[in-house]
Amino acid sequence: MNRFAAFLFDIDGTLLRAGGAGRRAFNKAMEELTGPVVAGVAEMKFDGMTDRLIAREALALSGVAFEERLADALLVRYLEHLPGELDSPAFRVLPGAAATLARLQGRSAALGLCTGNLALGARLKLRHAGLDGFFDWSPAGLHGFAEDGEARARLVAAAVARVSAGLGRTVDPAEVLIIGDTPRDVSAAREVGCRVLCVATGNFDVAALAAVHPDAVAESLEHGEARLLLGLEG
Ligand SMILES: [Mg+2]
């Protein structure tokens, strides 16, 4: 079953739950730069969105004209607030995350990330979870981050290009397995031609995820369907 060239993991809802840290940090940044956070922003669902898209939509909901410099400033302040917010009792590493990464490490398939987080936000969250050591944070790392584009498919495509560069051959997107927790992970993976495994450890249950037809859906990384597709069983 283990026929993939690379496994690219989403972070929030897939490897960890940051306990609202991202939202609190983002709201603080919004407050500082645009004034009190409006109800529409407070109620925004961030699931599967890239950080830059969150900034664009939050500014639109706040009635603030979008400017690249303002979005940049907002995200810089967000990253400054994030470390303090991660230190929360609600932060948790999801079941099977550490064991899965440990077992995949050193196998023939490469390990990487495909996340809507900015690179620094991704690293801060994974460091807090004790999982940062599984990934290569150098520019050669097999990653797609928010810096690669606002639309999630752009960061999937960027990550696949880095897998090709890293392996020194043109990798077919179908050789790459994306592991995520939202319908956006599925649509972005499909747009690029990657396979996709969904885990119901974020805000979508198995039925909601099955409805968008990933290659497999599992309750968590510990469950059989996930382990089978990751080549850890069967
Ligand atoms: Mg996610």
py3Dmol code that shows the C-alpha trace and the ligand (Angstrom):
import py3Dmol

protein = """\
ATOM      1  CA  MET A   1       0.000   0.000   0.000  1.00  0.00           C
ATOM      2  CA  ASN A   2       2.947   2.317   0.606  1.00  0.00           C
ATOM      3  CA  ARG A   3       3.311   3.633  -2.924  1.00  0.00           C
ATOM      4  CA  PHE A   4       3.591   7.353  -2.302  1.00  0.00           C
ATOM      5  CA  ALA A   5       6.634   9.511  -2.986  1.00  0.00           C
ATOM      6  CA  ALA A   6       5.665  11.957  -0.228  1.00  0.00           C
ATOM      7  CA  PHE A   7       3.239  12.504   2.609  1.00  0.00           C
ATOM      8  CA  LEU A   8       2.268  16.138   3.110  1.00  0.00           C
ATOM      9  CA  PHE A   9       0.491  16.945   6.368  1.00  0.00           C
ATOM     10  CA  ASP A  10      -1.874  19.760   7.170  1.00  0.00           C
ATOM     11  CA  ILE A  11      -1.393  21.062  10.739  1.00  0.00           C
ATOM     12  CA  ASP A  12      -4.549  22.426  12.434  1.00  0.00           C
ATOM     13  CA  GLY A  13      -7.142  19.719  12.982  1.00  0.00           C
ATOM     14  CA  THR A  14      -4.786  17.096  11.538  1.00  0.00           C
ATOM     15  CA  LEU A  15      -1.689  17.023  13.781  1.00  0.00           C
ATOM     16  CA  LEU A  16      -2.805  19.339  16.573  1.00  0.00           C
ATOM     17  CA  ARG A  17      -5.564  21.598  17.846  1.00  0.00           C
ATOM     18  CA  ALA A  18      -4.203  24.944  18.925  1.00  0.00           C
ATOM     19  CA  GLY A  19      -7.171  25.621  21.220  1.00  0.00           C
ATOM     20  CA  GLY A  20      -8.167  28.862  19.521  1.00  0.00           C
ATOM     21  CA  ALA A  21      -4.646  30.309  19.733  1.00  0.00           C
ATOM     22  CA  GLY A  22      -4.639  31.335  16.071  1.00  0.00           C
ATOM     23  CA  ARG A  23      -7.982  33.094  16.372  1.00  0.00           C
ATOM     24  CA  ARG A  24      -6.996  34.953  19.550  1.00  0.00           C
ATOM     25  CA  ALA A  25      -3.685  36.065  18.030  1.00  0.00           C
ATOM     26  CA  PHE A  26      -5.408  37.128  14.816  1.00  0.00           C
ATOM     27  CA  ASN A  27      -8.147  39.028  16.668  1.00  0.00           C
ATOM     28  CA  LYS A  28      -5.532  40.909  18.702  1.00  0.00           C
ATOM     29  CA  ALA A  29      -3.757  41.891  15.502  1.00  0.00           C
ATOM     30  CA  MET A  30      -7.055  43.011  13.912  1.00  0.00           C
ATOM     31  CA  GLU A  31      -7.936  45.056  16.992  1.00  0.00           C
ATOM     32  CA  GLU A  32      -4.587  46.837  16.926  1.00  0.00           C
ATOM     33  CA  LEU A  33      -4.684  47.651  13.247  1.00  0.00           C
ATOM     34  CA  THR A  34      -8.360  48.122  12.412  1.00  0.00           C
ATOM     35  CA  GLY A  35     -10.196  48.650  15.726  1.00  0.00           C
ATOM     36  CA  PRO A  36     -12.676  46.427  17.603  1.00  0.00           C
ATOM     37  CA  VAL A  37     -13.295  43.051  15.956  1.00  0.00           C
ATOM     38  CA  VAL A  38     -16.735  42.951  14.305  1.00  0.00           C
ATOM     39  CA  ALA A  39     -19.130  40.021  14.852  1.00  0.00           C
ATOM     40  CA  GLY A  40     -18.614  38.718  11.308  1.00  0.00           C
ATOM     41  CA  VAL A  41     -14.880  38.315  11.931  1.00  0.00           C
ATOM     42  CA  ALA A  42     -15.401  36.776  15.377  1.00  0.00           C
ATOM     43  CA  GLU A  43     -17.685  34.179  13.759  1.00  0.00           C
ATOM     44  CA  MET A  44     -15.499  33.443  10.736  1.00  0.00           C
ATOM     45  CA  LYS A  45     -14.706  29.765  10.177  1.00  0.00           C
ATOM     46  CA  PHE A  46     -10.956  29.523   9.533  1.00  0.00           C
ATOM     47  CA  ASP A  47     -10.973  25.790   8.710  1.00  0.00           C
ATOM     48  CA  GLY A  48      -8.801  24.991   5.718  1.00  0.00           C
ATOM     49  CA  MET A  49      -8.220  28.675   4.873  1.00  0.00           C
ATOM     50  CA  THR A  50      -4.783  30.108   4.201  1.00  0.00           C
ATOM     51  CA  ASP A  51      -3.620  32.853   6.576  1.00  0.00           C
ATOM     52  CA  ARG A  52      -3.581  35.465   3.811  1.00  0.00           C
ATOM     53  CA  LEU A  53      -7.119  34.560   2.734  1.00  0.00           C
ATOM     54  CA  ILE A  54      -8.228  34.889   6.376  1.00  0.00           C
ATOM     55  CA  ALA A  55      -6.699  38.393   6.418  1.00  0.00           C
ATOM     56  CA  ARG A  56      -8.440  39.324   3.136  1.00  0.00           C
ATOM     57  CA  GLU A  57     -11.862  38.102   4.275  1.00  0.00           C
ATOM     58  CA  ALA A  58     -11.547  39.603   7.762  1.00  0.00           C
ATOM     59  CA  LEU A  59     -10.707  43.018   6.288  1.00  0.00           C
ATOM     60  CA  ALA A  60     -13.670  42.752   3.894  1.00  0.00           C
ATOM     61  CA  LEU A  61     -16.040  41.795   6.737  1.00  0.00           C
ATOM     62  CA  SER A  62     -14.704  44.764   8.733  1.00  0.00           C
ATOM     63  CA  GLY A  63     -15.412  47.142   5.867  1.00  0.00           C
ATOM     64  CA  VAL A  64     -11.705  47.953   5.520  1.00  0.00           C
ATOM     65  CA  ALA A  65     -10.301  48.310   2.006  1.00  0.00           C
ATOM     66  CA  PHE A  66      -7.791  45.561   1.221  1.00  0.00           C
ATOM     67  CA  GLU A  67      -4.217  46.724   0.908  1.00  0.00           C
ATOM     68  CA  GLU A  68      -1.251  44.394   0.597  1.00  0.00           C
ATOM     69  CA  ARG A  69       0.705  46.392   3.180  1.00  0.00           C
ATOM     70  CA  LEU A  70      -2.130  46.240   5.706  1.00  0.00           C
ATOM     71  CA  ALA A  71      -2.511  42.467   5.211  1.00  0.00           C
ATOM     72  CA  ASP A  72       1.269  42.087   5.646  1.00  0.00           C
ATOM     73  CA  ALA A  73       1.211  44.163   8.842  1.00  0.00           C
ATOM     74  CA  LEU A  74      -1.751  42.189  10.174  1.00  0.00           C
ATOM     75  CA  LEU A  75       0.029  38.875   9.621  1.00  0.00           C
ATOM     76  CA  VAL A  76       3.263  40.150  11.186  1.00  0.00           C
ATOM     77  CA  ARG A  77       1.372  41.172  14.341  1.00  0.00           C
ATOM     78  CA  TYR A  78      -0.514  37.838  14.286  1.00  0.00           C
ATOM     79  CA  LEU A  79       2.825  35.970  14.322  1.00  0.00           C
ATOM     80  CA  GLU A  80       4.046  38.151  17.206  1.00  0.00           C
ATOM     81  CA  HIS A  81       0.957  37.357  19.295  1.00  0.00           C
ATOM     82  CA  LEU A  82       0.892  33.646  18.447  1.00  0.00           C
ATOM     83  CA  PRO A  83       3.587  32.272  20.843  1.00  0.00           C
ATOM     84  CA  GLY A  84       1.843  33.744  23.898  1.00  0.00           C
ATOM     85  CA  GLU A  85      -1.512  32.357  22.801  1.00  0.00           C
ATOM     86  CA  LEU A  86      -0.198  28.831  22.155  1.00  0.00           C
ATOM     87  CA  ASP A  87       0.550  28.475  25.834  1.00  0.00           C
ATOM     88  CA  SER A  88      -3.036  27.433  26.562  1.00  0.00           C
ATOM     89  CA  PRO A  89      -4.523  24.403  28.332  1.00  0.00           C
ATOM     90  CA  ALA A  90      -6.750  23.875  25.283  1.00  0.00           C
ATOM     91  CA  PHE A  91      -3.738  23.191  23.051  1.00  0.00           C
ATOM     92  CA  ARG A  92      -3.389  19.504  22.223  1.00  0.00           C
ATOM     93  CA  VAL A  93      -1.518  17.143  19.981  1.00  0.00           C
ATOM     94  CA  LEU A  94      -4.011  14.919  18.167  1.00  0.00           C
ATOM     95  CA  PRO A  95      -4.193  11.140  18.707  1.00  0.00           C
ATOM     96  CA  GLY A  96      -1.642   9.229  16.683  1.00  0.00           C
ATOM     97  CA  ALA A  97       0.133  12.331  15.324  1.00  0.00           C
ATOM     98  CA  ALA A  98       3.526  11.803  16.953  1.00  0.00           C
ATOM     99  CA  ALA A  99       3.488   8.014  16.484  1.00  0.00           C
ATOM    100  CA  THR A 100       2.472   8.320  12.812  1.00  0.00           C
ATOM    101  CA  LEU A 101       5.232  10.828  12.012  1.00  0.00           C
ATOM    102  CA  ALA A 102       7.768   8.718  13.897  1.00  0.00           C
ATOM    103  CA  ARG A 103       6.824   5.613  11.939  1.00  0.00           C
ATOM    104  CA  LEU A 104       6.809   7.383   8.574  1.00  0.00           C
ATOM    105  CA  GLN A 105      10.161   9.034   9.197  1.00  0.00           C
ATOM    106  CA  GLY A 106      12.971   7.180   7.515  1.00  0.00           C
ATOM    107  CA  ARG A 107      10.697   5.271   5.157  1.00  0.00           C
ATOM    108  CA  SER A 108      11.072   5.607   1.399  1.00  0.00           C
ATOM    109  CA  ALA A 109       8.399   8.304   1.147  1.00  0.00           C
ATOM    110  CA  ALA A 110       9.368  11.854   2.141  1.00  0.00           C
ATOM    111  CA  LEU A 111       7.622  13.790   4.919  1.00  0.00           C
ATOM    112  CA  GLY A 112       6.442  17.358   4.440  1.00  0.00           C
ATOM    113  CA  LEU A 113       3.744  19.902   5.206  1.00  0.00           C
ATOM    114  CA  CYS A 114       0.909  21.397   3.242  1.00  0.00           C
ATOM    115  CA  THR A 115      -0.732  24.010   5.446  1.00  0.00           C
ATOM    116  CA  GLY A 116      -2.491  27.345   5.209  1.00  0.00           C
ATOM    117  CA  ASN A 117      -0.256  28.586   8.033  1.00  0.00           C
ATOM    118  CA  LEU A 118       2.549  31.019   7.360  1.00  0.00           C
ATOM    119  CA  ALA A 119       5.901  29.196   7.697  1.00  0.00           C
ATOM    120  CA  LEU A 120       6.720  30.781  11.062  1.00  0.00           C
ATOM    121  CA  GLY A 121       3.214  30.106  12.426  1.00  0.00           C
ATOM    122  CA  ALA A 122       3.497  26.478  11.303  1.00  0.00           C
ATOM    123  CA  ARG A 123       6.854  26.145  13.018  1.00  0.00           C
ATOM    124  CA  LEU A 124       5.676  27.773  16.257  1.00  0.00           C
ATOM    125  CA  LYS A 125       2.630  25.498  16.458  1.00  0.00           C
ATOM    126  CA  LEU A 126       4.592  22.322  15.677  1.00  0.00           C
ATOM    127  CA  ARG A 127       7.363  23.280  18.108  1.00  0.00           C
ATOM    128  CA  HIS A 128       4.768  23.756  20.840  1.00  0.00           C
ATOM    129  CA  ALA A 129       3.469  20.266  19.970  1.00  0.00           C
ATOM    130  CA  GLY A 130       6.987  18.794  19.990  1.00  0.00           C
ATOM    131  CA  LEU A 131       6.563  17.769  16.340  1.00  0.00           C
ATOM    132  CA  ASP A 132       8.806  20.322  14.559  1.00  0.00           C
ATOM    133  CA  GLY A 133      11.755  17.914  14.521  1.00  0.00           C
ATOM    134  CA  PHE A 134      10.028  15.700  11.944  1.00  0.00           C
ATOM    135  CA  PHE A 135      10.252  18.379   9.245  1.00  0.00           C
ATOM    136  CA  ASP A 136      12.955  20.108   7.238  1.00  0.00           C
ATOM    137  CA  TRP A 137      12.529  23.875   7.796  1.00  0.00           C
ATOM    138  CA  SER A 138      15.155  24.891   5.259  1.00  0.00           C
ATOM    139  CA  PRO A 139      14.074  26.302   1.878  1.00  0.00           C
ATOM    140  CA  ALA A 140      14.630  22.786   0.489  1.00  0.00           C
ATOM    141  CA  GLY A 141      11.960  21.368   2.841  1.00  0.00           C
ATOM    142  CA  LEU A 142       8.952  19.718   1.212  1.00  0.00           C
ATOM    143  CA  HIS A 143       6.452  22.351   2.262  1.00  0.00           C
ATOM    144  CA  GLY A 144       3.535  24.392   1.032  1.00  0.00           C
ATOM    145  CA  PHE A 145       2.828  27.398   3.290  1.00  0.00           C
ATOM    146  CA  ALA A 146       0.592  30.476   3.161  1.00  0.00           C
ATOM    147  CA  GLU A 147       3.507  32.334   1.571  1.00  0.00           C
ATOM    148  CA  ASP A 148       2.958  30.208  -1.553  1.00  0.00           C
ATOM    149  CA  GLY A 149      -0.457  31.644  -2.340  1.00  0.00           C
ATOM    150  CA  GLU A 150      -3.837  32.646  -1.069  1.00  0.00           C
ATOM    151  CA  ALA A 151      -5.745  29.801  -2.724  1.00  0.00           C
ATOM    152  CA  ARG A 152      -4.986  26.496  -1.040  1.00  0.00           C
ATOM    153  CA  ALA A 153      -4.341  24.723  -4.363  1.00  0.00           C
ATOM    154  CA  ARG A 154      -1.381  27.092  -4.923  1.00  0.00           C
ATOM    155  CA  LEU A 155       0.367  25.794  -1.836  1.00  0.00           C
ATOM    156  CA  VAL A 156      -0.360  22.192  -2.778  1.00  0.00           C
ATOM    157  CA  ALA A 157       1.220  22.863  -6.197  1.00  0.00           C
ATOM    158  CA  ALA A 158       4.216  24.582  -4.545  1.00  0.00           C
ATOM    159  CA  ALA A 159       4.710  21.646  -2.174  1.00  0.00           C
ATOM    160  CA  VAL A 160       4.537  19.127  -5.050  1.00  0.00           C
ATOM    161  CA  ALA A 161       7.133  21.176  -6.977  1.00  0.00           C
ATOM    162  CA  ARG A 162       9.422  21.030  -3.912  1.00  0.00           C
ATOM    163  CA  VAL A 163       8.928  17.265  -3.717  1.00  0.00           C
ATOM    164  CA  SER A 164      10.073  17.016  -7.371  1.00  0.00           C
ATOM    165  CA  ALA A 165      13.074  19.257  -6.665  1.00  0.00           C
ATOM    166  CA  GLY A 166      13.897  17.341  -3.492  1.00  0.00           C
ATOM    167  CA  LEU A 167      13.710  13.941  -5.156  1.00  0.00           C
ATOM    168  CA  GLY A 168      15.461  15.114  -8.309  1.00  0.00           C
ATOM    169  CA  ARG A 169      12.746  13.883 -10.664  1.00  0.00           C
ATOM    170  CA  THR A 170       9.349  15.006 -11.896  1.00  0.00           C
ATOM    171  CA  VAL A 171       6.931  13.614  -9.363  1.00  0.00           C
ATOM    172  CA  ASP A 172       3.413  12.881 -10.550  1.00  0.00           C
ATOM    173  CA  PRO A 173       0.990  14.671  -8.167  1.00  0.00           C
ATOM    174  CA  ALA A 174      -0.844  11.341  -7.816  1.00  0.00           C
ATOM    175  CA  GLU A 175       2.271  10.035  -6.020  1.00  0.00           C
ATOM    176  CA  VAL A 176       1.727  12.607  -3.277  1.00  0.00           C
ATOM    177  CA  LEU A 177      -0.687  11.996  -0.396  1.00  0.00           C
ATOM    178  CA  ILE A 178      -2.140  15.063   1.306  1.00  0.00           C
ATOM    179  CA  ILE A 179      -3.402  14.465   4.854  1.00  0.00           C
ATOM    180  CA  GLY A 180      -5.939  17.019   6.027  1.00  0.00           C
ATOM    181  CA  ASP A 181      -9.135  17.590   7.967  1.00  0.00           C
ATOM    182  CA  THR A 182     -11.396  19.796   5.814  1.00  0.00           C
ATOM    183  CA  PRO A 183     -13.237  19.767   2.473  1.00  0.00           C
ATOM    184  CA  ARG A 184     -10.823  22.547   1.403  1.00  0.00           C
ATOM    185  CA  ASP A 185      -7.892  20.124   1.756  1.00  0.00           C
ATOM    186  CA  VAL A 186      -9.733  17.734  -0.565  1.00  0.00           C
ATOM    187  CA  SER A 187     -10.657  20.283  -3.245  1.00  0.00           C
ATOM    188  CA  ALA A 188      -7.140  21.776  -3.258  1.00  0.00           C
ATOM    189  CA  ALA A 189      -5.517  18.325  -3.503  1.00  0.00           C
ATOM    190  CA  ARG A 190      -7.871  17.323  -6.324  1.00  0.00           C
ATOM    191  CA  GLU A 191      -7.196  20.536  -8.252  1.00  0.00           C
ATOM    192  CA  VAL A 192      -3.514  19.594  -8.368  1.00  0.00           C
ATOM    193  CA  GLY A 193      -4.109  15.854  -8.841  1.00  0.00           C
ATOM    194  CA  CYS A 194      -2.886  14.593  -5.448  1.00  0.00           C
ATOM    195  CA  ARG A 195      -4.395  11.795  -3.420  1.00  0.00           C
ATOM    196  CA  VAL A 196      -5.951  12.797  -0.116  1.00  0.00           C
ATOM    197  CA  LEU A 197      -6.627  11.257   3.272  1.00  0.00           C
ATOM    198  CA  CYS A 198      -9.002  13.019   5.667  1.00  0.00           C
ATOM    199  CA  VAL A 199      -9.050  12.680   9.427  1.00  0.00           C
ATOM    200  CA  ALA A 200     -12.107  13.731  11.437  1.00  0.00           C
ATOM    201  CA  THR A 201     -10.064  15.330  14.241  1.00  0.00           C
ATOM    202  CA  GLY A 202     -10.849  18.894  13.181  1.00  0.00           C
ATOM    203  CA  ASN A 203     -14.282  20.473  12.882  1.00  0.00           C
ATOM    204  CA  PHE A 204     -15.690  18.081  10.253  1.00  0.00           C
ATOM    205  CA  ASP A 205     -16.981  14.602  11.064  1.00  0.00           C
ATOM    206  CA  VAL A 206     -16.475  11.444   9.008  1.00  0.00           C
ATOM    207  CA  ALA A 207     -19.786  11.854   7.141  1.00  0.00           C
ATOM    208  CA  ALA A 208     -19.076  15.468   6.150  1.00  0.00           C
ATOM    209  CA  LEU A 209     -15.615  14.515   4.910  1.00  0.00           C
ATOM    210  CA  ALA A 210     -16.825  11.374   3.089  1.00  0.00           C
ATOM    211  CA  ALA A 211     -19.306  13.586   1.216  1.00  0.00           C
ATOM    212  CA  VAL A 212     -16.426  15.315  -0.614  1.00  0.00           C
ATOM    213  CA  HIS A 213     -14.847  11.992  -1.657  1.00  0.00           C
ATOM    214  CA  PRO A 214     -11.286  11.883  -0.386  1.00  0.00           C
ATOM    215  CA  ASP A 215      -9.367   8.645  -1.085  1.00  0.00           C
ATOM    216  CA  ALA A 216      -9.972   7.648   2.520  1.00  0.00           C
ATOM    217  CA  VAL A 217     -11.552   9.061   5.686  1.00  0.00           C
ATOM    218  CA  ALA A 218     -10.611   8.035   9.213  1.00  0.00           C
ATOM    219  CA  GLU A 219     -11.745   9.076  12.682  1.00  0.00           C
ATOM    220  CA  SER A 220      -8.106   9.912  13.480  1.00  0.00           C
ATOM    221  CA  LEU A 221      -4.563   9.058  12.444  1.00  0.00           C
ATOM    222  CA  GLU A 222      -4.830   6.096  14.828  1.00  0.00           C
ATOM    223  CA  HIS A 223      -7.668   4.492  12.896  1.00  0.00           C
ATOM    224  CA  GLY A 224      -7.332   1.712  10.352  1.00  0.00           C
ATOM    225  CA  GLU A 225      -8.346   3.608   7.213  1.00  0.00           C
ATOM    226  CA  ALA A 226      -5.613   6.177   7.857  1.00  0.00           C
ATOM    227  CA  ARG A 227      -2.996   3.592   8.740  1.00  0.00           C
ATOM    228  CA  LEU A 228      -3.816   1.566   5.647  1.00  0.00           C
ATOM    229  CA  LEU A 229      -3.393   4.465   3.214  1.00  0.00           C
ATOM    230  CA  LEU A 230      -0.218   5.599   4.989  1.00  0.00           C
ATOM    231  CA  GLY A 231       1.167   2.103   4.509  1.00  0.00           C
ATOM    232  CA  LEU A 232       1.436   1.464   8.246  1.00  0.00           C
ATOM    233  CA  GLU A 233      -0.836  -1.581   8.115  1.00  0.00           C
ATOM    234  CA  GLY A 234      -2.230  -4.149   5.747  1.00  0.00           C
TER     235      GLY A 234
END
"""
ligand_1 = """\
1
MG
Mg -6.644 21.828 8.945
"""
view = py3Dmol.view(width=600, height=400)
view.addModel(protein, "pdb")
view.setStyle({"model": 0}, {"cartoon": {"style": "trace"}})
view.addModel(ligand_1, "xyz")
view.setStyle({"model": 1}, {"stick": {}})
view.zoomTo()
view.show()
